[in-house]
């Protein structure tokens, strides 16, 4: 494939990793931004777990939003600096490999890959929270009152969405980018319209966010304890901004566009998402109804806007969920491709194969879709399917992020960190303090998210210790078992596959001394 002057310049950084350019560069500035913000997805995240945050923390749970943003923004700044330096596919994996070593890189990539598969399942479940609110026709299993009606129906609806994202991703990045960009544009417009509509219907002042609704009674550490549980709702939204860099090999001028996209995506999500949550609390007719703790923002929209305008807005939420699932699936494919290109996954040559027709890895798209469906089927009769699957996915992503920020901090302390060339994004002298905060935040939030609370992992009967400790057990098996396989089997095969290796320039016959040898 012939590369133009712009593409050739963008491809130059791949040589440092030993890769040759294979993916087609078609994504511009807005496409890159859209990839990051569609993964975060303001409407998907806020609408999916508002009910959980309000149920545990009352209106004051809103303060978890700026808290999570402040912590995640430091992570985003570190990632923006890395994106300027290493704009390659499979961002988390390759970043950890460069600032740490191959072993750390593999574990970071593995954790992020599994987390992405879990996240596809988690995001797809959001269809259940919205479609039956639009019409009862979409409640295919029972009438929604049975013990397992909601969970089973959620799996049915999610399966349809996963099939869609699999097909779109298999047909190439151009189709994916077109759908994603159109969906993000509509989501941003709908978000602004929703904010305005909530604002003109306010019935109480912003002081509503100081009310705890008497939450925290009988809980360890009082309201602080229940606030930490409620913070899961905000933690679920503000991650995935690294996706803008994961498409670095398909973007134009990625070393400049990706850092900007990462920062713009998280800033836009913070401002717009924070306003939606605040104005929803200010405009809903009553804060005492149980619907806020069960139906969440979907109930607020219908309550404030009425059935006609409210359902129209819920269709926009549905589109946001769709493009979010598409973005998560896309990022997972690029990560699987990046790891396979280094022969770091089983059947690597198959997973790393780029379709000559669609210029995209097709096999990972299908396999990742099948695995996401498998996760849903395992949890099909789990009443807490939303919080359990979501929580595990978030914890694993926070751990994967730590496997980047910790080695990056070590590299800074040892004087090994080299920022991008002058003129590209760099934190300069602020790099060290920002990196330290990012590590402390990531560690604290990971501990908070993985803590075996019954309220998160086993809120309803039957109550079993292994359900409450489900996240710890699952992540322990995935991390420990996966790394054991890598250490004893896969690491001995690691190396860029010949089909993906950069071409070595021909060298003239050297006038070497007998002591000079060619080392591989």
TAKA-V600618 format. One record per residue. N is the residue number from 1. PSI is psi in degrees with one decimal (none if undefined). BURIAL is I if it has 16 or more other C-alpha atoms within 10 Angstrom, else O. Layout:
n:N psi:PSI burial:BURIAL
n:N psi:PSI burial:BURIAL
This chain:
n:1 psi:128.5 burial:O
n:2 psi:133.7 burial:O
n:3 psi:135.9 burial:O
n:4 psi:174.6 burial:O
n:5 psi:-42.3 burial:O
n:6 psi:-46.6 burial:O
n:7 psi:-39.0 burial:I
n:8 psi:-40.2 burial:O
n:9 psi:-40.4 burial:O
n:10 psi:-31.0 burial:I
n:11 psi:-14.1 burial:I
n:12 psi:-37.0 burial:O
n:13 psi:-20.6 burial:I
n:14 psi:-28.1 burial:I
n:15 psi:-30.6 burial:O
n:16 psi:-27.9 burial:O
n:17 psi:-6.0 burial:O
n:18 psi:19.7 burial:I
n:19 psi:151.8 burial:I
n:20 psi:147.8 burial:I
n:21 psi:130.7 burial:I
n:22 psi:-31.7 burial:I
n:23 psi:147.5 burial:I
n:24 psi:127.6 burial:I
n:25 psi:107.8 burial:I
n:26 psi:-8.5 burial:O
n:27 psi:125.0 burial:I
n:28 psi:-164.2 burial:I
n:29 psi:-48.6 burial:I
n:30 psi:-34.7 burial:O
n:31 psi:-42.6 burial:I
n:32 psi:-44.6 burial:I
n:33 psi:-41.8 burial:I
n:34 psi:-37.2 burial:I
n:35 psi:-42.3 burial:I
n:36 psi:-45.5 burial:I
n:37 psi:-25.2 burial:I
n:38 psi:-30.3 burial:I
n:39 psi:-47.0 burial:I
n:40 psi:-48.2 burial:I
n:41 psi:93.8 burial:I
n:42 psi:-50.3 burial:I
n:43 psi:-36.7 burial:I
n:44 psi:-52.8 burial:I
n:45 psi:-47.6 burial:I
n:46 psi:-38.5 burial:I
n:47 psi:-25.6 burial:I
n:48 psi:-37.1 burial:I
n:49 psi:14.2 burial:I
n:50 psi:-41.8 burial:I
n:51 psi:-37.9 burial:I
n:52 psi:-46.8 burial:I
n:53 psi:-44.8 burial:I
n:54 psi:-39.8 burial:I
n:55 psi:-34.5 burial:I
n:56 psi:-32.6 burial:I
n:57 psi:-4.5 burial:I
n:58 psi:-169.7 burial:I
n:59 psi:-30.5 burial:I
n:60 psi:-9.2 burial:I
n:61 psi:-18.0 burial:I
n:62 psi:-30.9 burial:I
n:63 psi:-15.3 burial:I
n:64 psi:-21.4 burial:I
n:65 psi:-56.9 burial:I
n:66 psi:-29.1 burial:O
n:67 psi:-49.7 burial:O
n:68 psi:-39.6 burial:I
n:69 psi:-46.9 burial:I
n:70 psi:-44.0 burial:I
n:71 psi:-47.3 burial:I
n:72 psi:-24.7 burial:I
n:73 psi:-34.8 burial:I
n:74 psi:-37.2 burial:I
n:75 psi:-43.7 burial:I
n:76 psi:-38.4 burial:I
n:77 psi:-40.8 burial:I
n:78 psi:-42.5 burial:I
n:79 psi:-35.2 burial:I
n:80 psi:-38.6 burial:I
n:81 psi:-39.0 burial:I
n:82 psi:-38.3 burial:I
n:83 psi:-34.5 burial:I
n:84 psi:-32.3 burial:I
n:85 psi:-39.5 burial:I
n:86 psi:77.7 burial:I
n:87 psi:74.8 burial:I
n:88 psi:163.1 burial:I
n:89 psi:151.3 burial:I
n:90 psi:47.7 burial:I
n:91 psi:-55.5 burial:I
n:92 psi:-46.5 burial:I
n:93 psi:-51.2 burial:I
n:94 psi:-33.0 burial:I
n:95 psi:-47.7 burial:I
n:96 psi:-35.9 burial:I
n:97 psi:-37.7 burial:I
n:98 psi:-44.7 burial:I
n:99 psi:-18.8 burial:I
n:100 psi:-108.9 burial:I
n:101 psi:-179.4 burial:O
n:102 psi:-35.0 burial:I
n:103 psi:-45.9 burial:O
n:104 psi:-40.5 burial:I
n:105 psi:-42.5 burial:I
n:106 psi:-46.4 burial:I
n:107 psi:-41.6 burial:I
n:108 psi:-45.1 burial:I
n:109 psi:-41.1 burial:I
n:110 psi:-46.7 burial:I
n:111 psi:-41.8 burial:I
n:112 psi:-35.7 burial:I
n:113 psi:-47.7 burial:I
n:114 psi:-41.7 burial:I
n:115 psi:-37.2 burial:I
n:116 psi:-40.7 burial:I
n:117 psi:-44.0 burial:I
n:118 psi:-39.1 burial:I
n:119 psi:-35.5 burial:I
n:120 psi:-44.2 burial:I
n:121 psi:-43.4 burial:I
n:122 psi:-46.1 burial:I
n:123 psi:-41.4 burial:I
n:124 psi:-28.1 burial:I
n:125 psi:-18.5 burial:I
n:126 psi:-18.6 burial:I
n:127 psi:-38.5 burial:I
n:128 psi:-32.0 burial:I
n:129 psi:-14.3 burial:I
n:130 psi:-48.8 burial:I
n:131 psi:-48.0 burial:I
n:132 psi:-22.2 burial:I
n:133 psi:-28.9 burial:I
n:134 psi:-45.2 burial:I
n:135 psi:140.0 burial:O
n:136 psi:-11.7 burial:O
n:137 psi:-30.7 burial:O
n:138 psi:-1.3 burial:I
n:139 psi:85.2 burial:I
n:140 psi:-29.5 burial:I
n:141 psi:111.7 burial:I
n:142 psi:-157.2 burial:O
n:143 psi:8.6 burial:O
n:144 psi:-4.2 burial:I
n:145 psi:-17.6 burial:O
n:146 psi:159.0 burial:O
n:147 psi:-41.4 burial:O
n:148 psi:7.4 burial:I
n:149 psi:-51.2 burial:I
n:150 psi:-47.1 burial:I
n:151 psi:-42.5 burial:I
n:152 psi:-42.5 burial:I
n:153 psi:-35.1 burial:I
n:154 psi:-39.1 burial:I
n:155 psi:-39.1 burial:I
n:156 psi:-49.0 burial:I
n:157 psi:-41.2 burial:I
n:158 psi:-35.9 burial:I
n:159 psi:-38.4 burial:I
n:160 psi:-43.4 burial:O
n:161 psi:-42.6 burial:I
n:162 psi:-38.1 burial:I
n:163 psi:-41.5 burial:O
n:164 psi:-49.5 burial:I
n:165 psi:-33.3 burial:I
n:166 psi:-46.5 burial:I
n:167 psi:-43.2 burial:O
n:168 psi:-45.7 burial:I
n:169 psi:-30.2 burial:I
n:170 psi:-23.0 burial:I
n:171 psi:11.3 burial:I
n:172 psi:158.4 burial:I
n:173 psi:-28.0 burial:I
n:174 psi:-44.3 burial:I
n:175 psi:-43.7 burial:O
n:176 psi:-46.5 burial:I
n:177 psi:-37.6 burial:I
n:178 psi:-48.7 burial:O
n:179 psi:-42.7 burial:O
n:180 psi:-45.8 burial:I
n:181 psi:-44.3 burial:I
n:182 psi:-41.6 burial:O
n:183 psi:-41.4 burial:I
n:184 psi:-41.9 burial:I
n:185 psi:-46.3 burial:O
n:186 psi:-39.2 burial:O
n:187 psi:-42.5 burial:I
n:188 psi:-42.4 burial:I
n:189 psi:-46.1 burial:O
n:190 psi:-36.7 burial:I
n:191 psi:-46.2 burial:I
n:192 psi:-42.8 burial:O
n:193 psi:-42.8 burial:O
n:194 psi:-40.8 burial:I
n:195 psi:-44.6 burial:I
n:196 psi:-44.5 burial:O
n:197 psi:-41.2 burial:I
n:198 psi:-41.9 burial:I
n:199 psi:-36.1 burial:I
n:200 psi:-2.2 burial:O
n:201 psi:17.3 burial:I
n:202 psi:141.4 burial:I
n:203 psi:-1.2 burial:O
n:204 psi:163.8 burial:O
n:205 psi:173.5 burial:O
n:206 psi:-12.0 burial:O
n:207 psi:-6.3 burial:O
n:208 psi:-28.1 burial:I
n:209 psi:0.4 burial:I
n:210 psi:-4.3 burial:O
n:211 psi:131.1 burial:O
n:212 psi:-8.2 burial:I
n:213 psi:32.3 burial:I
n:214 psi:23.8 burial:O
n:215 psi:153.2 burial:I
n:216 psi:-7.5 burial:I
n:217 psi:130.5 burial:O
n:218 psi:11.4 burial:O
n:219 psi:141.9 burial:O
n:220 psi:135.3 burial:O
n:221 psi:16.1 burial:O
n:222 psi:-135.4 burial:O
n:223 psi:-31.3 burial:I
n:224 psi:-42.1 burial:O
n:225 psi:-45.2 burial:I
n:226 psi:-28.7 burial:I
n:227 psi:-39.2 burial:I
n:228 psi:-35.2 burial:I
n:229 psi:-46.7 burial:I
n:230 psi:-26.3 burial:I
n:231 psi:-14.6 burial:I
n:232 psi:-36.9 burial:I
n:233 psi:-39.5 burial:I
n:234 psi:-36.1 burial:I
n:235 psi:-29.1 burial:I
n:236 psi:-25.0 burial:I
n:237 psi:-48.8 burial:I
n:238 psi:68.7 burial:I
n:239 psi:168.6 burial:I
n:240 psi:2.2 burial:I
n:241 psi:-18.9 burial:I
n:242 psi:-13.2 burial:I
n:243 psi:-31.9 burial:I
n:244 psi:-32.9 burial:I
n:245 psi:-25.6 burial:I
n:246 psi:-22.3 burial:I
n:247 psi:22.0 burial:I
n:248 psi:-29.4 burial:I
n:249 psi:-2.1 burial:I
n:250 psi:8.0 burial:I
n:251 psi:153.4 burial:I
n:252 psi:134.5 burial:I
n:253 psi:53.6 burial:I
n:254 psi:-29.5 burial:I
n:255 psi:-18.7 burial:I
n:256 psi:-41.5 burial:I
n:257 psi:-40.1 burial:I
n:258 psi:-47.7 burial:I
n:259 psi:-42.2 burial:I
n:260 psi:-42.3 burial:I
n:261 psi:-40.6 burial:I
n:262 psi:-49.3 burial:I
n:263 psi:-42.6 burial:I
n:264 psi:-37.2 burial:I
n:265 psi:-45.7 burial:I
n:266 psi:-33.6 burial:I
n:267 psi:-45.6 burial:I
n:268 psi:-40.7 burial:O
n:269 psi:-40.8 burial:I
n:270 psi:-49.5 burial:I
n:271 psi:-52.5 burial:O
n:272 psi:-43.3 burial:I
n:273 psi:-40.6 burial:I
n:274 psi:-39.0 burial:I
n:275 psi:-39.1 burial:I
n:276 psi:-48.1 burial:I
n:277 psi:-43.9 burial:I
n:278 psi:-49.6 burial:I
n:279 psi:-27.1 burial:I
n:280 psi:-43.5 burial:I
n:281 psi:-31.0 burial:I
n:282 psi:-21.3 burial:I
n:283 psi:-19.5 burial:I
n:284 psi:144.2 burial:I
n:285 psi:-35.8 burial:I
n:286 psi:140.2 burial:O
n:287 psi:-1.6 burial:I
n:288 psi:-14.9 burial:O
n:289 psi:145.4 burial:O
n:290 psi:-14.5 burial:O
n:291 psi:-31.2 burial:I
n:292 psi:-30.2 burial:I
n:293 psi:-3.4 burial:I
n:294 psi:-47.7 burial:I
n:295 psi:-14.0 burial:I
n:296 psi:-141.7 burial:I
n:297 psi:-26.7 burial:I
n:298 psi:-40.6 burial:I
n:299 psi:-41.6 burial:I
n:300 psi:-44.2 burial:I
n:301 psi:-47.0 burial:I
n:302 psi:-35.6 burial:I
n:303 psi:-42.5 burial:O
n:304 psi:-42.4 burial:I
n:305 psi:-14.2 burial:I
n:306 psi:168.4 burial:O
n:307 psi:-38.6 burial:O
n:308 psi:-59.2 burial:O
n:309 psi:-35.0 burial:O
n:310 psi:-45.3 burial:I
n:311 psi:-32.2 burial:I
n:312 psi:-40.4 burial:O
n:313 psi:-34.5 burial:I
n:314 psi:-30.1 burial:I
n:315 psi:-36.2 burial:O
n:316 psi:-38.6 burial:I
n:317 psi:-40.1 burial:I
n:318 psi:-40.1 burial:I
n:319 psi:-39.8 burial:I
n:320 psi:-41.8 burial:I
n:321 psi:-40.1 burial:I
n:322 psi:-48.3 burial:I
n:323 psi:-27.7 burial:I
n:324 psi:-48.8 burial:I
n:325 psi:-37.7 burial:I
n:326 psi:-43.1 burial:I
n:327 psi:-41.5 burial:I
n:328 psi:-42.4 burial:I
n:329 psi:-42.7 burial:I
n:330 psi:-46.2 burial:I
n:331 psi:-39.1 burial:I
n:332 psi:-39.0 burial:I
n:333 psi:-45.4 burial:I
n:334 psi:-34.9 burial:I
n:335 psi:-45.2 burial:I
n:336 psi:-39.9 burial:I
n:337 psi:-44.9 burial:I
n:338 psi:-43.7 burial:I
n:339 psi:-37.9 burial:I
n:340 psi:-35.2 burial:I
n:341 psi:-29.6 burial:I
n:342 psi:9.2 burial:I
n:343 psi:40.7 burial:I
n:344 psi:12.7 burial:I
n:345 psi:154.5 burial:I
n:346 psi:149.0 burial:O
n:347 psi:40.9 burial:O
n:348 psi:-41.4 burial:I
n:349 psi:-34.3 burial:I
n:350 psi:-46.4 burial:I
n:351 psi:-26.6 burial:I
n:352 psi:-1.8 burial:I
n:353 psi:127.3 burial:I
n:354 psi:126.9 burial:I
n:355 psi:124.6 burial:I
n:356 psi:-28.3 burial:O
n:357 psi:-47.3 burial:O
n:358 psi:-8.0 burial:I
n:359 psi:41.7 burial:I
n:360 psi:152.9 burial:I
n:361 psi:114.5 burial:I
n:362 psi:-43.3 burial:I
n:363 psi:-46.0 burial:I
n:364 psi:-34.2 burial:I
n:365 psi:-44.9 burial:I
n:366 psi:-46.8 burial:I
n:367 psi:-43.1 burial:O
n:368 psi:-39.5 burial:I
n:369 psi:-42.3 burial:I
n:370 psi:-41.8 burial:I
n:371 psi:-38.6 burial:I
n:372 psi:-40.8 burial:I
n:373 psi:-37.9 burial:I
n:374 psi:-39.7 burial:I
n:375 psi:-41.2 burial:I
n:376 psi:-42.5 burial:I
n:377 psi:-35.9 burial:I
n:378 psi:-33.0 burial:O
n:379 psi:19.4 burial:I
n:380 psi:-28.2 burial:I
n:381 psi:30.4 burial:I
n:382 psi:108.5 burial:I
n:383 psi:-30.4 burial:I
n:384 psi:30.2 burial:I
n:385 psi:-35.8 burial:I
n:386 psi:-53.0 burial:I
n:387 psi:-35.4 burial:I
n:388 psi:-54.3 burial:I
n:389 psi:-42.8 burial:I
n:390 psi:-46.3 burial:I
n:391 psi:-45.1 burial:I
n:392 psi:-42.2 burial:I
n:393 psi:-43.3 burial:I
n:394 psi:-45.8 burial:I
n:395 psi:-44.7 burial:I
n:396 psi:-34.1 burial:I
n:397 psi:-40.8 burial:I
n:398 psi:-38.5 burial:I
n:399 psi:-41.9 burial:I
n:400 psi:-39.6 burial:I
n:401 psi:-39.6 burial:I
n:402 psi:-33.2 burial:I
n:403 psi:-4.0 burial:I
n:404 psi:-49.2 burial:I
n:405 psi:-33.5 burial:I
n:406 psi:-52.1 burial:I
n:407 psi:-33.1 burial:I
n:408 psi:-40.9 burial:I
n:409 psi:-43.1 burial:I
n:410 psi:-42.0 burial:I
n:411 psi:-38.7 burial:I
n:412 psi:-45.9 burial:I
n:413 psi:-30.9 burial:O
n:414 psi:1.1 burial:O
n:415 psi:20.8 burial:O
n:416 psi:-10.0 burial:O
n:417 psi:127.9 burial:O
n:418 psi:111.7 burial:O
n:419 psi:174.1 burial:I
n:420 psi:168.8 burial:I
n:421 psi:157.6 burial:O
n:422 psi:137.9 burial:O
n:423 psi:-12.4 burial:O
n:424 psi:167.3 burial:O
n:425 psi:132.2 burial:I
n:426 psi:142.4 burial:I
n:427 psi:-12.4 burial:O
n:428 psi:-134.0 burial:O
n:429 psi:-13.3 burial:O
n:430 psi:-6.0 burial:O
n:431 psi:-46.5 burial:I
n:432 psi:-52.9 burial:I
n:433 psi:-37.1 burial:O
n:434 psi:-41.9 burial:I
n:435 psi:-40.7 burial:I
n:436 psi:-45.8 burial:I
n:437 psi:-40.9 burial:I
n:438 psi:-40.7 burial:I
n:439 psi:-46.9 burial:I
n:440 psi:-42.6 burial:O
n:441 psi:-48.8 burial:I
n:442 psi:-41.9 burial:I
n:443 psi:-44.8 burial:I
n:444 psi:-43.4 burial:O
n:445 psi:-34.7 burial:I
n:446 psi:-44.5 burial:I
n:447 psi:-41.7 burial:O
n:448 psi:-42.1 burial:I
n:449 psi:-34.9 burial:I
n:450 psi:-9.8 burial:I
n:451 psi:129.5 burial:I
n:452 psi:72.0 burial:I
n:453 psi:134.9 burial:O
n:454 psi:-34.1 burial:O
n:455 psi:-25.7 burial:I
n:456 psi:-47.3 burial:I
n:457 psi:-14.0 burial:I
n:458 psi:55.8 burial:I
n:459 psi:-26.1 burial:I
n:460 psi:157.8 burial:O
n:461 psi:151.1 burial:O
n:462 psi:144.2 burial:O
n:463 psi:120.2 burial:O
n:464 psi:145.0 burial:O
n:465 psi:-35.8 burial:O
n:466 psi:-22.7 burial:O
n:467 psi:-43.2 burial:I
n:468 psi:-36.8 burial:I
n:469 psi:17.3 burial:I
n:470 psi:-42.8 burial:I
n:471 psi:-44.2 burial:I
n:472 psi:-45.3 burial:I
n:473 psi:-46.8 burial:O
n:474 psi:-48.9 burial:O
n:475 psi:-36.7 burial:I
n:476 psi:-43.4 burial:O
n:477 psi:-44.4 burial:O
n:478 psi:-47.2 burial:I
n:479 psi:-50.2 burial:I
n:480 psi:-48.6 burial:O
n:481 psi:-42.7 burial:O
n:482 psi:-45.1 burial:O
n:483 psi:-34.3 burial:I
n:484 psi:-43.9 burial:O
n:485 psi:-45.3 burial:O
n:486 psi:-46.0 burial:I
n:487 psi:-42.1 burial:O
n:488 psi:-20.2 burial:O
n:489 psi:-63.4 burial:O
n:490 psi:-33.2 burial:I
n:491 psi:-24.3 burial:I
n:492 psi:-11.7 burial:O
n:493 psi:-5.9 burial:O
n:494 psi:136.8 burial:I
n:495 psi:146.0 burial:O
n:496 psi:126.6 burial:I
n:497 psi:143.4 burial:I
n:498 psi:-33.6 burial:O
n:499 psi:-15.8 burial:O
n:500 psi:-2.4 burial:I
n:501 psi:147.2 burial:I
n:502 psi:144.2 burial:I
n:503 psi:132.5 burial:O
n:504 psi:131.9 burial:O
n:505 psi:143.2 burial:O
n:506 psi:136.3 burial:O
n:507 psi:142.1 burial:O
n:508 psi:161.9 burial:O
n:509 psi:118.4 burial:O
n:510 psi:145.8 burial:O
n:511 psi:67.0 burial:O
n:512 psi:154.2 burial:O
n:513 psi:162.0 burial:O
n:514 psi:-19.3 burial:O
n:515 psi:-15.3 burial:O
n:516 psi:132.4 burial:O
n:517 psi:154.3 burial:O
n:518 psi:115.9 burial:O
n:519 psi:138.9 burial:O
n:520 psi:none burial:O
